Amino acid sequence: MKCRICGAKAVIYLRQHNLALCEEHFISRFEREVQKTIKKFRMFDRDDVVAVGISGGKDSTTVALVLHKLGYKVRGIFIDLGIPGYSAFSRNKVQNFAQKFGIPLEIYNLKEREGESLPEIASRRKDRICSMCGTIKRYILNKWALEIGADALATGHNLDDETATLLSNTLRWDVGYLAKQHPVLLPTHPKFVKKVKPLAFMTEREIAVYAILNGVDFVNRSCPFSKGAKSLRYKHLLNEIEVQSPGTKLRFYREFLEFQSKYLKPVESEPQLKECKVCGMPTTIDVCSFCRIFRRGV
Amino acid sequence: MKCRICGAKAVIYLRQHNLALCEEHFISRFEREVQKTIKKFRMFDRDDVVAVGISGGKDSTTVALVLHKLGYKVRGIFIDLGIPGYSAFSRNKVQNFAQKFGIPLEIYNLKEREGESLPEIASRRKDRICSMCGTIKRYILNKWALEIGADALATGHNLDDETATLLSNTLRWDVGYLAKQHPVLLPTHPKFVKKVKPLAFMTEREIAVYAILNGVDFVNRSCPFSKGAKSLRYKHLLNEIEVQSPGTKLRFYREFLEFQSKYLKPVESEPQLKECKVCGMPTTIDVCSFCRIFRRGV
């Protein structure tokens, strides 16, 4: 197969666009598409500081790298959760990645900063570990982004993530979630940083190829705690449909955003936010979930 | 497994309801559920005449039978499309079925009434045969229901059909279709008969079991023309989800109807209907699709 633009040897064939591209033209197309998403959804500007939580996987390294290559002011953070056989391995890759590409990186060690690692917390609590881990990471990322004065917090959510979530929300017709799912989540409190998903229209496959072509040595093992997640099933199902009808995922997400803007007004009755009695961060309860997890003020 | 109601040997386990039932209690539950659907959506009353197109498959025989057993005035019609190795075989089964249960039945022979069988029409036209067949059957059913003064035209659409259609419409976020998909389609013209789907909340499996337990000898082969239909893929995918999360299909459809009633007002800009110059039936064009298929007035 040959690149449709220059005729050189193609490295990828994008079935949904019936488009074969060489390395150079795939990379430039990828960056152009991400740039278009940033502009279209007014995610951030040239002068803005963009915070990125870098776990070391293909998505978070790619979002950091592509924003860096596009000339944005990227600041990275790696949250070391202390998961044996996973966190140290990932930290090492992220440090190498940041150094290689010249992306400023901070390491946040949960055990050192909060007194306990994730497995230690999990061992004394009944909550599902993945949901707790989500709470912890969201809290730390937001607070850190706020502290460094970031204008936006970018995540690596890709088209496969977004459509799997969308399918899940749609199967339940959960209006609350459907009204909110968007490439941009505007802050509902001065202590929340705007959240953006610059890779929302790029597939996992495009992202992995982009990372590989750019020489990113990303973490390819999944977290030992994340077995049999429901979202994986929906991804698998959407991939089955995609094979038969290329472009389904992209259309599903794009048309949804159109539909949402016309029919689903943002829910007005947002829960009232107050500030956590312990840490002062926004919460709907007296003591926020993060402080509760670490047994503070309860 | 034992019947949850009487402790007798169960004939079916309904995973989505965590409910095992014996023959008697499965049948009575099935009929009660269909009755609930008829009432909830105000499909028709005791005095109404309900027309049913009976193809001979499990769905159309079951809808005719359950309505008959519930005491409604059912009138059946079999449309003989003249498909070799299929139509005559099906007609025979439908005639036996109608006789066995005492359901009034008419036979409509396409070749005799309109001059050509479906394969004859298909051989001289480029259109997809399934879409043509749909046009022909919808036209004949509606016209016949109108002629016999039926108050409603019931079809055998089941939960698997409805959710497959819903998934297809949702993947495209096709608001026109989403706003219309409903167990009841009210007539938009005096020459249209109200269309109703009394089995919309029953799964294919429940319907097949109901038919078998009632001694219905239904047609179990599919039409030779209906290979690889897209709806089969969506059914298959939904079944995969259903296996993992029993009740998904029912919730998907039920919650959708709730969602629809709140967020999707029926499209006001319905195409203007006029009467076909040839046959006088409602159409958006000068000569209706049915007349065009049979080369009348064009």
HADDOCK unambig.tbl for C-alpha pairs under 7 A between the chains (distance, minus, plus):
assign (segid A and resid 171 and name CA) (segid B and resid 252 and name CA) 4.82 0.50 0.50
assign (segid A and resid 172 and name CA) (segid B and resid 251 and name CA) 6.50 0.50 0.50
assign (segid A and resid 172 and name CA) (segid B and resid 252 and name CA) 5.60 0.50 0.50
assign (segid A and resid 172 and name CA) (segid B and resid 255 and name CA) 6.43 0.50 0.50
assign (segid A and resid 173 and name CA) (segid B and resid 252 and name CA) 6.99 0.50 0.50
assign (segid A and resid 173 and name CA) (segid B and resid 255 and name CA) 5.79 0.50 0.50
assign (segid A and resid 173 and name CA) (segid B and resid 256 and name CA) 5.99 0.50 0.50
assign (segid A and resid 173 and name CA) (segid B and resid 259 and name CA) 6.71 0.50 0.50
assign (segid A and resid 237 and name CA) (segid B and resid 237 and name CA) 6.59 0.50 0.50
assign (segid A and resid 251 and name CA) (segid B and resid 172 and name CA) 6.53 0.50 0.50
assign (segid A and resid 252 and name CA) (segid B and resid 171 and name CA) 4.84 0.50 0.50
assign (segid A and resid 252 and name CA) (segid B and resid 172 and name CA) 5.63 0.50 0.50
assign (segid A and resid 252 and name CA) (segid B and resid 173 and name CA) 6.99 0.50 0.50
assign (segid A and resid 255 and name CA) (segid B and resid 172 and name CA) 6.48 0.50 0.50
assign (segid A and resid 255 and name CA) (segid B and resid 173 and name CA) 5.81 0.50 0.50
assign (segid A and resid 256 and name CA) (segid B and resid 173 and name CA) 6.01 0.50 0.50
assign (segid A and resid 259 and name CA) (segid B and resid 173 and name CA) 6.73 0.50 0.50
assign (segid A and resid 263 and name CA) (segid B and resid 263 and name CA) 6.38 0.50 0.50
